[in-house]
Amino acid sequence: MGDFKIGDTVQMTGTTMTGNVGTVVHLDDDRGKVLVRIDAQTQNYFTPGELKIFQP
């Protein structure tokens, strides 16, 4: 799934949840999506193009 692996801290850059930071928890190779957990109650799937590695 590109440059991402489970445990990476990423920032959303697409139109959904832009600017939020979360952790990669699953790579769905069949759909080409990355599941990112933002907090204890929020997670969402993103394409690799909607994410970048977070650098504080």
N, C-alpha and C positions, 0 to 999 in steps of 0.2 A: 504494500500500500504506500508506495512512494517513500518518502523520508521519515514516515511516522512509525512509531512502535508503541506498544502498550506501556504506559507509565510516563510518556512524554507530557510535558506541560505545554499547552498550545493556546494561542489567542485566535479568536474568530475574526475573520476579515471580510466575510461575505455580507449579504443583506440581513441575515438572521443572527441576532444576538451579537452584533458587531462590537468588538472591544472586550467582550467577556473573556476570561481566562479559565481553562479547565484542564482535566487530565484525560488522556486517551485511555479508554477501558476496553475497547473491542475494535477489531479491524474486520469489516465485512467485505471480503474479497469478491464475493459473488455480485454484490450491488455496487462495489466501488465506493463504499462509505466508511467513515470513521466515527465511532460512537465516543462522544466526549461528555464526561461528567463535570458539571459546573459546581454543584454543591450537593448536599445530601438528598435533595428532592428534585434536582433538575439535571437532565441529560438530554442530548439530542444527537442525531446523525448529521454529519457534514461531509461534503466532498473534500478531497485533499486540497483543492484549489481555494477553499474557503477558510483554510487554516494556515497558520505559520507557527513555528517554534517560538515560544515566549522567551524573551530575554529582558529581564527587569532592568 
